[in-house]
Amino acid sequence: MMRRMLVLIAMLALSGCGEGGKQKPTLVFHRPVQVAEVPRPQTGPAPRAPRAATAAAAETPVATAPAQPPAPQIYIVQSAPPAVTTPAAPPPPLAAASAAPLPPPAIPPSPVPAAPVAHPPPPVVALVPAAPPVAAPPPAVPALPPVEMAVPQVPPVAAKPAPPVESKVAPAEGPAVVAPKAAATPAQPPKPAEPPTAPAAAKALPLFSLPASVPDGVITIDGSSTVFPFARIIKREFSERYPNVKISLGGEEQGTMPAGSGGGFKKFTAGETQISNASRFIKPKEIEKAQSNKIEFIELPLAYDGLSVVVNPLNDWAQHLTTAELKAMWEPESRISNWKDVRAGFPDVPIAFYAPGTESGTFDYFTEEIVGKSRTCRKDFTGSEDDEIIVKGVQAHKGGIGFFGMAYFFGHKADLKLVAIDGGHGPVLPSMETVANGTYIPLSRPLFMYVNAEAAKRPDVDAYVKFFINNVARAARQVGYIPFAPESYQLVRQRYEKRIVGSLQTQGTGSVEQLLKAP
């Protein structure tokens, strides 16, 4: 009964408050009051409780208190006293409620707080399956096999080098398999110059054995400015090994220059020097002078050189010249002073002539091969034993022309332009290959060292000559000259060992290497 009264009171509070703009009632709890419940006979079907009451019973929180025997009494307190008239409505519902008690089925509101409220845990339980996706790291573990798979790839890489290297070595030894392939490559042209290289000569040629030390001594050397560049290299290396031997090399001291082949022979045949470098054979009259002074000499060929004809870099018309054109320009009676007079089509540019000094072997060789007579040349040229003066002179004049050893051009490629020479078989530029194979004609020549035979008996001179022969191929190539074939250097070595005196030119005609092989 107490529960029904509470339901009715709640219905009244919900229905009668907030109408007409009145203030909503406030529920106030007071002391509990004992209410006697009057038993009623249960006759006939129990009337269904009003829908509003049932809904209110389901919505109100008070429905959770049926378990307590003493339920609190609820009063409606209005902010305004006149509104207390609302309690008059309860009697009719009370009569209806008292007429028929609620059967036990009306108690189903009690299950409302039980199961539905417990639904939040299921979502929480649903989160538990979501954890497996979070456990994605376990699937990532299979990524480790690829890392292991990379390890097997290393063996193939290491295995490849070994078989190919062995396979290359085998064909390289086959004569007919590799040879045609190498011949097909354009790298063959430079190879003709390889036989004269210092390493090849050193392997094929037994070197002179050199003493650990030699007595103090002084060696005087002079001669060709063409031989000077690699003679200076060898002299300095020798001085490092035998510092107690003093060597005077003409042109090495500041402000001096080599005497040239002709000037060097003057000193040598007079007994003033022990060694003379030359860019040509010794002449018959020079031999006679040596004999008159009771001087014998050992002639030792060293390497090949090609004379280079050079012009100013701005000269874009003279790509090549014939030997006939060179002769017309350099002969004593020449009247050519302008490039337009050399060949039809050449521009009107004055010519400035530069050449080595008249005592130079280069000058002798050029005039003999081009003009037809040694030391015969026009008079209005600028001559100097110092090839650097020739370089600067040609560089300073657009119409400049000059000649000197090929090695000097290699040192001034950016300052000068090289002219091809047509000796009757088409224009050919000087190079190690064309000089060595004889196609650069007629301006290729041999270089020599002349040793006083009596001075060669001295330990210091003997050690120097042997040291020179051991290193000449490397030093000559280093400065741009063309070494002989290894077997030719072996013949040079034998010539010195046997102390063969005199000149090779007395044995006939031919190249120096051919003369060395002559009996």
ABEGO torsion letter per residue (X at the ends): XAAAAAAAAAAAAAAABGBGGBBBBBBBBBBBBBBBBBBBBBBEBBBBBBAAAAAAAAABAAAAAAABABBBBBBBBBABAAAAAAAAAAAAAAAAAAABBBBAAAAAAAAAABAAAAAAAAAAAAAAAAAAAAAAAAAAAAAAAAAAAAAAAAAAAAAAAAAAAAAAAAAAABAAAAAAAAAABAAAAAAAAAAABAAAAAAABBBBBBBABBBBBBBBBBEBAAAAAAAAAAAAAAAAABAABBBBBBGABBGBBBAEAAAAAAAAAAGABABBBBABBBBAAAAAAAAAAGBBBBBBBABBBBBBBBBBAABAABABBBAAAAAAAABAABABABAAAABBGBBBBBBBBBBBBAABAAAAAAAAAAAGBBGBBBAABBBBABAAAAAAAAAABAABBBBBBAAAAAAAAAABBBBBBBAGAEBBBBBAAAAAAGABOAABBBBBBBBBAAAAABAAAAAAAAAAAAAAAAAAAAAGBBBBBAAAAAAAAAAAAAGBBEBAAAAEBEBAAAAAABX
